[in-house]
Amino acid sequence: MVRFNPDNIEVEINPTPFYITDIRVLNTSFYNLDKEITGKISEKVPSFSDRITIPHKYNNFSIHFATLNYKNPELNRYAYKLAGFDPDWTYADSKQNVAYYNNLSSGQYVFQLRATTQNGVWNDEIKEIRINVLPPFWLSWWAFVIYFCTFVLIGYAIYRNILNRIHLRNQLRYKEIEQEKAEELNHAKLQFFTNITHEFLTPLTIISATVDELQQISPRNDDLYATMGQNINRLSRLLQQILEFRKAESGNLRLRVAYGNISEFIRNAIESFYPLIRKKKLHFSYVSDPENIQGLFDIDKLDKILYNLVSNAAKYVSEGGSIQVTLSYRDEEKDHILVSVKDDGAGISKEDQQTLFKRFYEGNYRRHKTTGTGIGLSLVKDLVHLYHGTIQVESEIGKGTEFTVILPIDVSCFEDSEIDTNKFETVREPAIVEAPAITEENVPTTKKQKTSSVLVVEDNAEILQLIHRLLNRDYHVLTATNGKEAMLILEHEKIDIIVSDIMMPEMDGVELCRSLKNNIEYSHIPIILLTAKTDEKDRADAYESGADAFISKPFNLNVLHARIKNLLKSRERIARDFKNQLVFELKDLEFTNLDEEFIRKAIDCVNRHLDNTEFDQQQFSEEMNVSKSTLYNKLKTLTGLNTSAFITNIRLKAACRIMDQNRNIRISDLAYAVGFNDPKYFSSCFKKEFNMRPSEYIERFSGTLGE
């Protein structure tokens, strides 16, 4: 007698090849067109072409495709989309293997095609063919040349007429304008030399601090000598600017931007201040969010802006104070950066802020306690204005000052003359490399795949490093030193579980936990709180904030590791139980109140549109008042199903309820009632979900669902 478990049978799914077989232009096959026309469209036949060109008069065309599957041809399904025209994928069965496009506007499009295997499973491969629809002759480039030439001729005629009228008046004003320009040039020269003279003060101050530290620590410290070298080079660059200015006829500063890593540049630029910061025992921090920001920037101008703002902060901060430099994008468009220099110094009064950027300004505090010429912030404002940016100051007496500079970094924000083409490099999208097929021979057996992400929030560096080293073997680990940093990481990274200390600066663990559990985007993330406190009240506060686990210090790292494992497995079990439930009992699944409300709302939303075959992910996310990515992440974490699978799951369970109430219902009517427009596809999905056809379910289980 042979015994086996059907659940252990593994079905090997092999990809099924599929091709674009024909392109019909004006209802004529590509293979039947004249050679002259096919030569314009493509040099290759459609099956082997990756780019076609459609003349404007042939912009009514269709694309035919087929799958080389003769075993189960009725299971063939296709999904296609014309990027640049179709907002979403269009799905078709084996009988609808053609895509029609009429009266396309001129432009670049990409036709994307997917197909299922012989088992009805979607292939990973996406075939693409680039389509260039040419414009009509009246919108072609040579037509615009004619338009332009005509416009220029008309404009030139008007110009000559006006020029003759104002020629005499211009001659009278020529001498006056020449005199004004000479005065402006002299003023610009004076301002330039004044700014350069002030620029000498910052590197010289840093060099002086470096020399003092060398004398106190070690005269042979290579790091300090490197710092001196950086500032000597900077001073040399400033002198070179003076020499170049003396040779120039115009004293106007010019902006020259080039592409580069702004985050790395600022990090290197502020390193020259570390000796001065250590000398005054200041707490200094630099944060770039995200870690790498790249774009167009003027190295010289940005260097001057940073040095003046940081040196200005260092002057007015008392010993033991703090300075924080922050770099981030201004908004989601990512065409401007925001540079913030914040200190906890003496602060500036509202009255003094009105004259803060005037040349030779001296406040009451700096007049008696610091040295300088009073032109640094005036120089910064001039440079920011030249940069097409803005600068703002927020300050309060006794609480410190924050300067915020917004600068453009996108090519559209600059004139062509301001872009250094010799250094400019176009950012290219990384090439998509097809991964090799995974087989038993090339699967590594010694290294586990890290499928879950853990965020560790701890202000003690040694504990943070220890936990990171422990968890990094099995998980992708990210770290933060307080709650605010953790919130920033959560905005950019997908996190599966959080391990956080309670006592932290800026935002403690309880506040972080409460904030996340009250936020619909993050409420599903399990949180483990660590603390040295053992009072029952502290434990109660931790659990009231929504924490999933509480571990007291000192703790065993193996216990922490096991707790993380259990929480992740618990989430997987909850998702599995949800999928297997025929009658929804959300209270049995141990969801948080916010997550339970979210799932219940999602189920009700799908049930409201049960018979609507057009109900899709976009409409689902809109009615849930969340983004598509948030909806996907929430459903995937809580139920183990993506958005489409969740909708299908709810509809199939609704079908079970309907069959339980009406045993005589026809399968086609049942399919339409639960939102399927193809009864065969409904039966296929039902069998895939419950391992039986709807008719078998009616015979075996109908009438028992509610018992």
NULO-85436 format. One line per field, with one value per residue (C-alpha): residue number from 0; residue in three letters; x, y, z. Coordinates in pm, whole numbers, padded with zeros to 5 digits. Layout:
<nodes>
num (NUM	...)
residuo (Ala	...)
X (X	...)
Y (Y	...)
Z (Z	...)
</nodes>
This chain:
<nodes>
num (0	1	2	3	4	5	6	7	8	9	10	11	12	13	14	15	16	17	18	19	20	21	22	23	24	25	26	27	28	29	30	31	32	33	34	35	36	37	38	39	40	41	42	43	44	45	46	47	48	49	50	51	52	53	54	55	56	57	58	59	60	61	62	63	64	65	66	67	68	69	70	71	72	73	74	75	76	77	78	79	80	81	82	83	84	85	86	87	88	89	90	91	92	93	94	95	96	97	98	99	100	101	102	103	104	105	106	107	108	109	110	111	112	113	114	115	116	117	118	119	120	121	122	123	124	125	126	127	128	129	130	131	132	133	134	135	136	137	138	139	140	141	142	143	144	145	146	147	148	149	150	151	152	153	154	155	156	157	158	159	160	161	162	163	164	165	166	167	168	169	170	171	172	173	174	175	176	177	178	179	180	181	182	183	184	185	186	187	188	189	190	191	192	193	194	195	196	197	198	199	200	201	202	203	204	205	206	207	208	209	210	211	212	213	214	215	216	217	218	219	220	221	222	223	224	225	226	227	228	229	230	231	232	233	234	235	236	237	238	239	240	241	242	243	244	245	246	247	248	249	250	251	252	253	254	255	256	257	258	259	260	261	262	263	264	265	266	267	268	269	270	271	272	273	274	275	276	277	278	279	280	281	282	283	284	285	286	287	288	289	290	291	292	293	294	295	296	297	298	299	300	301	302	303	304	305	306	307	308	309	310	311	312	313	314	315	316	317	318	319	320	321	322	323	324	325	326	327	328	329	330	331	332	333	334	335	336	337	338	339	340	341	342	343	344	345	346	347	348	349	350	351	352	353	354	355	356	357	358	359	360	361	362	363	364	365	366	367	368	369	370	371	372	373	374	375	376	377	378	379	380	381	382	383	384	385	386	387	388	389	390	391	392	393	394	395	396	397	398	399	400	401	402	403	404	405	406	407	408	409	410	411	412	413	414	415	416	417	418	419	420	421	422	423	424	425	426	427	428	429	430	431	432	433	434	435	436	437	438	439	440	441	442	443	444	445	446	447	448	449	450	451	452	453	454	455	456	457	458	459	460	461	462	463	464	465	466	467	468	469	470	471	472	473	474	475	476	477	478	479	480	481	482	483	484	485	486	487	488	489	490	491	492	493	494	495	496	497	498	499	500	501	502	503	504	505	506	507	508	509	510	511	512	513	514	515	516	517	518	519	520	521	522	523	524	525	526	527	528	529	530	531	532	533	534	535	536	537	538	539	540	541	542	543	544	545	546	547	548	549	550	551	552	553	554	555	556	557	558	559	560	561	562	563	564	565	566	567	568	569	570	571	572	573	574	575	576	577	578	579	580	581	582	583	584	585	586	587	588	589	590	591	592	593	594	595	596	597	598	599	600	601	602	603	604	605	606	607	608	609	610	611	612	613	614	615	616	617	618	619	620	621	622	623	624	625	626	627	628	629	630	631	632	633	634	635	636	637	638	639	640	641	642	643	644	645	646	647	648	649	650	651	652	653	654	655	656	657	658	659	660	661	662	663	664	665	666	667	668	669	670	671	672	673	674	675	676	677	678	679	680	681	682	683	684	685	686	687	688	689	690	691	692	693	694	695	696	697	698	699	700	701	702	703	704	705	706)
residuo (Met	Val	Arg	Phe	Asn	Pro	Asp	Asn	Ile	Glu	Val	Glu	Ile	Asn	Pro	Thr	Pro	Phe	Tyr	Ile	Thr	Asp	Ile	Arg	Val	Leu	Asn	Thr	Ser	Phe	Tyr	Asn	Leu	Asp	Lys	Glu	Ile	Thr	Gly	Lys	Ile	Ser	Glu	Lys	Val	Pro	Ser	Phe	Ser	Asp	Arg	Ile	Thr	Ile	Pro	His	Lys	Tyr	Asn	Asn	Phe	Ser	Ile	His	Phe	Ala	Thr	Leu	Asn	Tyr	Lys	Asn	Pro	Glu	Leu	Asn	Arg	Tyr	Ala	Tyr	Lys	Leu	Ala	Gly	Phe	Asp	Pro	Asp	Trp	Thr	Tyr	Ala	Asp	Ser	Lys	Gln	Asn	Val	Ala	Tyr	Tyr	Asn	Asn	Leu	Ser	Ser	Gly	Gln	Tyr	Val	Phe	Gln	Leu	Arg	Ala	Thr	Thr	Gln	Asn	Gly	Val	Trp	Asn	Asp	Glu	Ile	Lys	Glu	Ile	Arg	Ile	Asn	Val	Leu	Pro	Pro	Phe	Trp	Leu	Ser	Trp	Trp	Ala	Phe	Val	Ile	Tyr	Phe	Cys	Thr	Phe	Val	Leu	Ile	Gly	Tyr	Ala	Ile	Tyr	Arg	Asn	Ile	Leu	Asn	Arg	Ile	His	Leu	Arg	Asn	Gln	Leu	Arg	Tyr	Lys	Glu	Ile	Glu	Gln	Glu	Lys	Ala	Glu	Glu	Leu	Asn	His	Ala	Lys	Leu	Gln	Phe	Phe	Thr	Asn	Ile	Thr	His	Glu	Phe	Leu	Thr	Pro	Leu	Thr	Ile	Ile	Ser	Ala	Thr	Val	Asp	Glu	Leu	Gln	Gln	Ile	Ser	Pro	Arg	Asn	Asp	Asp	Leu	Tyr	Ala	Thr	Met	Gly	Gln	Asn	Ile	Asn	Arg	Leu	Ser	Arg	Leu	Leu	Gln	Gln	Ile	Leu	Glu	Phe	Arg	Lys	Ala	Glu	Ser	Gly	Asn	Leu	Arg	Leu	Arg	Val	Ala	Tyr	Gly	Asn	Ile	Ser	Glu	Phe	Ile	Arg	Asn	Ala	Ile	Glu	Ser	Phe	Tyr	Pro	Leu	Ile	Arg	Lys	Lys	Lys	Leu	His	Phe	Ser	Tyr	Val	Ser	Asp	Pro	Glu	Asn	Ile	Gln	Gly	Leu	Phe	Asp	Ile	Asp	Lys	Leu	Asp	Lys	Ile	Leu	Tyr	Asn	Leu	Val	Ser	Asn	Ala	Ala	Lys	Tyr	Val	Ser	Glu	Gly	Gly	Ser	Ile	Gln	Val	Thr	Leu	Ser	Tyr	Arg	Asp	Glu	Glu	Lys	Asp	His	Ile	Leu	Val	Ser	Val	Lys	Asp	Asp	Gly	Ala	Gly	Ile	Ser	Lys	Glu	Asp	Gln	Gln	Thr	Leu	Phe	Lys	Arg	Phe	Tyr	Glu	Gly	Asn	Tyr	Arg	Arg	His	Lys	Thr	Thr	Gly	Thr	Gly	Ile	Gly	Leu	Ser	Leu	Val	Lys	Asp	Leu	Val	His	Leu	Tyr	His	Gly	Thr	Ile	Gln	Val	Glu	Ser	Glu	Ile	Gly	Lys	Gly	Thr	Glu	Phe	Thr	Val	Ile	Leu	Pro	Ile	Asp	Val	Ser	Cys	Phe	Glu	Asp	Ser	Glu	Ile	Asp	Thr	Asn	Lys	Phe	Glu	Thr	Val	Arg	Glu	Pro	Ala	Ile	Val	Glu	Ala	Pro	Ala	Ile	Thr	Glu	Glu	Asn	Val	Pro	Thr	Thr	Lys	Lys	Gln	Lys	Thr	Ser	Ser	Val	Leu	Val	Val	Glu	Asp	Asn	Ala	Glu	Ile	Leu	Gln	Leu	Ile	His	Arg	Leu	Leu	Asn	Arg	Asp	Tyr	His	Val	Leu	Thr	Ala	Thr	Asn	Gly	Lys	Glu	Ala	Met	Leu	Ile	Leu	Glu	His	Glu	Lys	Ile	Asp	Ile	Ile	Val	Ser	Asp	Ile	Met	Met	Pro	Glu	Met	Asp	Gly	Val	Glu	Leu	Cys	Arg	Ser	Leu	Lys	Asn	Asn	Ile	Glu	Tyr	Ser	His	Ile	Pro	Ile	Ile	Leu	Leu	Thr	Ala	Lys	Thr	Asp	Glu	Lys	Asp	Arg	Ala	Asp	Ala	Tyr	Glu	Ser	Gly	Ala	Asp	Ala	Phe	Ile	Ser	Lys	Pro	Phe	Asn	Leu	Asn	Val	Leu	His	Ala	Arg	Ile	Lys	Asn	Leu	Leu	Lys	Ser	Arg	Glu	Arg	Ile	Ala	Arg	Asp	Phe	Lys	Asn	Gln	Leu	Val	Phe	Glu	Leu	Lys	Asp	Leu	Glu	Phe	Thr	Asn	Leu	Asp	Glu	Glu	Phe	Ile	Arg	Lys	Ala	Ile	Asp	Cys	Val	Asn	Arg	His	Leu	Asp	Asn	Thr	Glu	Phe	Asp	Gln	Gln	Gln	Phe	Ser	Glu	Glu	Met	Asn	Val	Ser	Lys	Ser	Thr	Leu	Tyr	Asn	Lys	Leu	Lys	Thr	Leu	Thr	Gly	Leu	Asn	Thr	Ser	Ala	Phe	Ile	Thr	Asn	Ile	Arg	Leu	Lys	Ala	Ala	Cys	Arg	Ile	Met	Asp	Gln	Asn	Arg	Asn	Ile	Arg	Ile	Ser	Asp	Leu	Ala	Tyr	Ala	Val	Gly	Phe	Asn	Asp	Pro	Lys	Tyr	Phe	Ser	Ser	Cys	Phe	Lys	Lys	Glu	Phe	Asn	Met	Arg	Pro	Ser	Glu	Tyr	Ile	Glu	Arg	Phe	Ser	Gly	Thr	Leu	Gly	Glu)
X (00000	00140	00059	00132	00015	-00125	-00016	00348	00327	00524	00416	00694	00581	00780	00753	00563	00710	00490	00549	00416	00314	00190	00129	-00167	-00170	-00505	-00628	-00343	-00091	00271	00365	00127	00241	00465	00835	00856	00602	00747	01093	00957	00790	01059	01357	01264	00947	00731	00836	01199	01165	01205	01126	00880	00806	00448	00398	00116	-00120	-00086	-00162	-00458	-00297	-00331	-00079	-00134	00027	00016	00144	00316	00095	-00105	-00166	-00426	-00488	-00809	-00604	-00399	-00448	-00279	-00216	-00100	-00047	00074	00288	00219	-00141	-00305	-00332	-00361	-00306	-00572	-00647	-00765	-00836	-00704	-00965	-00874	-00510	-00504	-00466	-00621	-00498	-00658	-00557	-00259	-00095	00263	00519	00710	00522	00619	00391	00423	00288	00254	00110	00025	00183	00001	-00119	-00269	00013	00157	00504	00762	00882	00740	00793	00834	00834	00898	00661	00742	00439	00564	00393	00209	00406	00259	00400	00736	01064	01110	00760	00854	01172	00957	00729	01029	01193	00869	00832	01193	01151	00838	01004	01312	01106	00928	01258	01422	01129	01140	01520	01523	01284	01478	01828	01854	01723	01972	02261	02158	02147	02458	02699	02471	02438	02814	02878	02624	02779	03124	02995	02821	03138	03344	03087	03082	03463	03459	03193	03380	03709	03528	03363	03693	03865	03597	03638	03998	03878	03701	03984	04241	04034	04010	04384	04451	04229	04398	04744	04632	04498	04816	05019	04800	04761	05033	05247	05252	04881	04814	04442	04509	04768	04513	04268	04529	04595	04226	04205	04534	04400	04083	04281	04481	04156	04035	04361	04325	03981	04131	04389	04121	03908	04193	04211	03838	03663	03339	03315	02980	02980	02876	02700	02856	02672	02773	02625	02750	02676	02561	02539	02900	03023	02863	02995	03349	03313	03211	03494	03726	03528	03583	03899	03720	03418	03634	03819	03492	03357	03051	02810	02797	02574	02509	02199	02125	01774	01794	02154	02258	02120	02253	02192	02335	02523	02802	03085	03237	02912	02774	03110	03100	02740	02812	03133	02975	02664	02853	03131	02868	02692	03021	03097	02771	02736	02879	03112	02925	02651	02528	02517	02309	02339	02051	02016	01692	01467	01229	00931	00834	00931	01298	01402	01520	01726	01681	01995	01941	02204	02065	02234	02134	02328	02225	01961	01868	01593	01310	01442	01795	01660	01534	01892	02070	02170	02291	02659	02876	02589	02699	02459	02494	02611	02883	03004	03138	03201	03318	03545	03458	03373	02994	02969	02940	02560	02541	02769	02551	02237	02407	02524	02183	02017	02269	02181	01810	01740	01599	01728	01525	01613	01415	01550	01448	01653	01808	01691	01913	01895	01814	01908	01720	01853	01655	01854	01755	01930	01731	01852	01524	01602	01920	02010	02221	02509	02505	02558	02914	02879	03234	03142	02773	02678	02330	02182	02082	01841	02025	02013	01771	01965	01765	01841	01952	01699	01713	01798	01907	02265	02299	02097	02340	02300	02526	02360	01996	01793	01695	01324	01225	01340	01398	01432	01636	01592	01848	02047	02327	02582	02724	02384	02278	02587	02538	02174	02262	02532	02296	02001	02199	02253	01885	01727	01786	01861	01821	01915	01809	01915	01576	01211	01232	01504	01292	00994	01214	01335	00977	00883	01140	01180	00945	00982	00840	00914	01055	01276	01297	01440	01205	01437	01566	01613	01370	01111	01110	00997	00648	00577	00708	00493	00181	00242	00283	-00013	-00238	-00117	-00300	00015	00225	-00025	00031	00405	00483	00684	00909	01002	01326	01375	01580	01270	01091	00794	00452	00338	00609	00511	00145	00235	00426	00135	-00119	00083	00024	00350	00338	00613	00805	01158	01338	01709	01940	01797	01920	01983	01869	01535	01504	01585	01324	01061	01114	01078	00755	00599	00680	00544	00233	00172	00209	-00033	-00292	-00264	-00304	-00608	-00774	-00731	-00880	-01185	-01515	-01704	-01507	-01437	-01183	-01179	-01029	-00734	-00580	-00571	-00523	-00836	-00713	-00616	-00942	-01136	-00926	-00985	-01356	-01380	-01193	-01425	-01733	-01593	-01546	-01890	-02050	-01904	-01951	-02127	-01915	-01670	-01496	-01406	-01024	-00731	-00751	-01117	-01050	-00770	-00976	-01271	-01036	-00883	-00528	-00264	-00229	00106	-00035	-00335	-00105	00133	-00150	-00335	-00016	00096	-00241	-00387	-00095	-00282	-00207	-00484	-00610	-00593	-00781	-01066	-01081	-01074	-01368	-01568	-01508	-01614	-01925	-01993	-01982	-02240	-02466	-02442	-02523	-02840	-02942	-02839	-03019	-02828	-02659	-02281	-02292	-02538	-02320	-02010	-02181	-02322	-01976	-01808	-01666	-01750	-01632	-01792	-01505	-01253	-01467	-01471	-01096	-01037	-01281	-01110	-00770	-00888	-01093	-00962	-01308	-01544	-01851	-02082	-01889	-01909	-02289	-02318	-02080	-02108	-02410	-02631	-02351	-02174	-02384	-02395)
Y (00000	00341	00642	01006	01350	01554	01876	01771	01739	02022	02143	02277	02585	02649	02979	02963	03158	03425	03661	03965	03798	04081	04455	04547	04900	05023	04663	04534	04282	04392	04104	04226	04590	04735	04712	05090	05113	04823	04981	05299	05105	04851	04676	04353	04147	04217	03899	04012	04389	04600	04934	05047	05383	05469	05754	05989	05877	05514	05584	05343	05008	04689	04460	04082	03837	03468	03214	02891	02680	02400	02196	02417	02701	02800	02901	03150	03507	03824	04163	04455	04826	05107	05315	05680	05610	05337	05424	05058	04706	04558	04189	03957	03587	03351	03467	03835	03829	04170	04530	04813	05174	05450	05811	05807	06143	06179	06080	05795	05492	05154	04855	04604	04249	03973	03623	03325	02982	02666	02645	02993	03147	03480	03471	03701	03817	04136	04186	04545	04715	05088	05275	05616	05786	06058	06399	06533	06750	07075	06979	06851	07020	07168	07317	07489	07613	07779	07925	08049	08206	08378	08509	08628	08814	08987	09064	09194	09429	09562	09584	09789	10026	10076	10094	10385	10576	10529	10560	10931	10895	10615	10831	11095	10843	10650	10857	10847	10465	10427	10626	10422	10093	10212	10294	09956	09775	09960	09884	09514	09501	09659	09415	09121	09207	09270	08928	08754	08929	08799	08451	08446	08466	08128	07902	08098	08053	07679	07655	07837	07596	07301	07426	07470	07115	06981	07144	06994	06643	06537	06723	06415	06351	06292	06370	06719	06784	06675	06930	07203	07099	07126	07482	07583	07460	07655	07972	07910	07883	08216	08383	08237	08393	08734	08690	08587	08884	09126	08994	09019	09327	09255	09209	09022	08683	08397	08077	07756	07440	07081	06744	06570	06413	06704	06494	06379	06730	06885	06600	06664	07043	07052	06819	07120	07259	06960	07102	07427	07232	07010	07313	07469	07126	07162	06884	06868	06654	06625	06452	06390	06259	06061	05958	06041	06352	06421	06711	07029	07261	07519	07383	07725	07904	07622	07598	07970	07949	07651	07793	08125	07974	07709	07945	08202	07939	07830	08190	08244	07905	07879	07599	07269	07389	07211	07272	07063	07070	06905	06835	06719	06770	07065	06861	06546	06697	06677	06977	07186	07106	07245	07311	07392	07512	07513	07607	07659	07983	08324	08384	08698	08945	09022	09377	09260	09003	09288	09412	09080	09051	09409	09464	09547	09463	09403	09285	09374	09027	08990	09349	09264	08888	08790	08923	08978	09230	09184	09094	08713	08687	08962	08751	08445	08631	08755	08403	08250	08515	08444	08074	08149	08037	08177	08209	08246	08281	08174	08274	08338	08499	08234	07940	07955	08028	07830	07939	07764	07785	07652	07600	07454	07138	07050	07141	07322	07579	07713	07903	07724	07963	07862	07489	07365	07118	06992	06850	06780	06414	06293	06061	05736	05482	05165	04894	04614	04290	03970	03754	03396	03125	02982	02614	02369	02401	02778	02832	02918	02687	02863	03205	03268	03512	03817	03855	04074	04423	04520	04879	04911	05241	05287	05591	05385	05320	05003	04839	04949	04791	04473	04428	04510	04243	03983	04048	04118	03746	03681	04019	04339	04577	04956	05172	05503	05683	05836	05833	06121	05947	05632	05821	05950	05596	05463	05719	05575	05207	04910	04784	04453	04493	04761	04713	05037	05165	05372	05640	05840	06210	06412	06131	05839	05484	05515	05831	05662	05354	05561	05770	05461	05268	05569	05603	05384	05350	05196	05054	04697	04697	04496	04691	04554	04802	04776	04953	04948	05036	04746	04925	04785	05137	05162	04823	04930	05255	05054	04820	05105	05275	04969	04777	04410	04305	04446	04332	04464	04543	04367	04123	03812	03880	03529	03602	03919	03722	03458	03726	03884	03545	03469	03805	03762	03405	03529	03779	03502	03281	03560	03618	03243	03218	03512	03353	03022	03172	03132	03338	03643	03655	03938	03940	03590	03711	03941	04256	04595	04809	05031	04735	04552	04861	04888	04523	04546	04862	04690	04387	04610	04811	04500	04368	04697	04647	04272	04261	04539	04378	04716	04754	04772	04865	05237	05267	05045	05271	05587	05457	05348	05700	05564	05543	05228	05148	05186	04967	04703	04702	04688	04404	04210	04233	04170	03908	03780	03885	04162	04399	04195	03868	04024	04136	03790	03621	03827	03759	03384	03372	03570	03306	03039	03229	03267	02894	02812	03018	02910	02560	02591	02894	02860	02892	03169	03373	03315	03435	03756	03814	03822	04040	03788	03852	03506	03199	02978	03206	03214	02835	02828	03075	02891	02558	02714	02859	02563	02267	02197	02339	02545	02258	02020	02271	02291	01914	01872	02179	02388	02437	02374	02712	02874	02572)
Z (00000	-00099	00113	00034	00138	-00155	00016	-00023	-00400	-00557	-00898	-01111	-01301	-01615	-01800	-02130	-02422	-02577	-02868	-03052	-03377	-03598	-03625	-03845	-03989	-04122	-04087	-04306	-04172	-04144	-04372	-04647	-04648	-04918	-04850	-04850	-04566	-04364	-04397	-04236	-03957	-03866	-04019	-03840	-03823	-03515	-03331	-03323	-03320	-03006	-03169	-03438	-03595	-03696	-03947	-03851	-04128	-04008	-03641	-03642	-03576	-03374	-03208	-03217	-02979	-02892	-02641	-02747	-02525	-02678	-02365	-02199	-02447	-02272	-01965	-02164	-02038	-02138	-01980	-02187	-02142	-02366	-02130	-02201	-02307	-02097	-01726	-01618	-01745	-01974	-01920	-02195	-02237	-02504	-02756	-02724	-02826	-02995	-02873	-03079	-03078	-03283	-03346	-03112	-03056	-03167	-02908	-02751	-02613	-02475	-02534	-02248	-02265	-02008	-02044	-01826	-01829	-01927	-01565	-01572	-01363	-01477	-01628	-01465	-01808	-01958	-02330	-02440	-02778	-02809	-03040	-03189	-03343	-03577	-03579	-03888	-04127	-03984	-03643	-03766	-03684	-04029	-04013	-03689	-03856	-04122	-03855	-03664	-03969	-04061	-03709	-03705	-04034	-03909	-03578	-03750	-03964	-03656	-03472	-03747	-03750	-03373	-03370	-03612	-03386	-03062	-03208	-03136	-02781	-02707	-02821	-02568	-02285	-02382	-02177	-01873	-01891	-01939	-01626	-01425	-01541	-01438	-01091	-01062	-01166	-00909	-00641	-00735	-00719	-00375	-00254	-00402	-00234	00094	00073	-00009	00282	00516	00368	00495	00855	00872	00745	00946	01260	01195	01127	01453	01645	01475	01573	01934	01944	01786	02058	02330	02190	01953	01702	01479	01443	01074	01097	01226	00960	00701	00843	00814	00457	00368	00494	00337	00005	00064	00132	-00184	-00380	-00246	-00346	-00692	-00717	-00641	-00915	-01162	-01066	-01131	-01486	-01543	-01676	-01490	-01115	-01115	-00947	-01172	-01082	-01221	-01118	-01189	-01101	-00788	-00448	-00230	00089	00057	-00027	00283	00498	00378	00398	00764	00870	00869	01165	01394	01559	01642	01764	01987	02120	02238	02344	02122	02030	01651	01427	01055	00918	00550	00478	00256	00304	-00054	-00226	-00573	-00807	-00957	-00722	-00725	-00510	-00443	-00354	-00139	00040	00127	00246	00473	00616	00705	00864	01064	01172	01269	01482	01642	01742	01925	02096	02445	02549	02568	02332	02018	01642	01402	01022	00836	00463	00301	00000	00022	-00097	-00287	-00624	-00517	-00727	-00428	-00120	00229	00434	00801	01050	01404	01731	02095	02139	02269	02002	01807	01894	01652	01604	01517	01271	01052	00993	01028	00661	00619	00550	00855	01091	01449	01715	02082	02175	01912	01953	02297	02285	01933	01661	01296	01029	01022	00653	00669	00663	00399	00182	00245	00139	-00181	-00266	-00196	-00415	-00692	-00645	-00712	-00356	-00032	00324	00643	01009	01314	01652	02008	02280	02504	02291	01985	01614	01301	00949	00669	00313	00014	-00306	-00646	-00771	-01086	-01435	-01510	-01239	-01402	-01717	-01976	-01905	-01537	-01603	-01629	-01917	-01868	-01528	-01587	-01604	-01682	-01424	-01594	-01465	-01359	-01618	-01540	-01539	-01560	-01262	-01329	-01268	-00919	-00919	-00659	-00777	-00732	-00413	-00132	00164	00411	00417	00505	00304	00507	00437	00735	00833	01198	01317	01640	01828	02109	02225	02381	02107	02262	02311	01964	01811	02011	01907	01549	01544	01689	01457	01142	01089	01020	00948	00758	01048	01047	01345	01499	01816	01908	01811	01565	01366	01370	01225	00941	00863	00861	00597	00356	00454	00492	00851	00980	01354	01586	01894	02093	02418	02636	02779	02480	02396	02178	02151	02396	02327	02478	02278	01963	02026	02091	01778	01556	01697	01631	01273	01022	00807	01086	01339	01211	01296	01615	01875	02150	02424	02623	02955	03273	03476	03646	03806	03723	03632	03367	03232	03227	03044	02785	02714	02719	02447	02227	02271	02169	02411	02707	02802	03108	03120	03167	02915	02744	02377	02287	02455	02246	01933	02020	02098	01758	01592	01779	01691	01323	01325	01504	01223	00968	01162	01183	00807	00743	00974	00804	00464	00583	00756	00575	00833	00940	01315	01337	01717	01713	01504	01770	01558	01724	01740	01457	01238	01313	01211	00895	00794	00871	00662	00377	00388	00389	00101	-00116	-00019	-00127	-00472	-00480	-00819	-00974	-01217	-01268	-00900	-00897	-00671	-00752	-00651	-00348	-00218	-00282	-00080	00198	00201	00182	-00088	-00301	-00138	00215	00126	-00021	00279	00534	00362	00292	00655	00820	00583	00377	00061	-00182	-00286	-00584	-00394	-00100	-00327	-00486	-00144	-00016	-00331	-00315	00050	-00043	-00308	-00037	00167	-00136	-00219	00143	00117	-00233	-00339	-00674	-00799	-01137	-01142	-01407	-01197	-00892	-01077	-01189	-00840	-00686	-00949	-01198	-01563	-01671	-01505	-01618	-01455	-01142	-01127	-01178	-00893	-00668	-00729	-00669	-00337	-00203	-00408	-00548	-00805	-00698	-00797	-00570	-00287	-00320	-00298	-00004	00218	00127	00430	00681	00672	00933	01163)
</nodes>
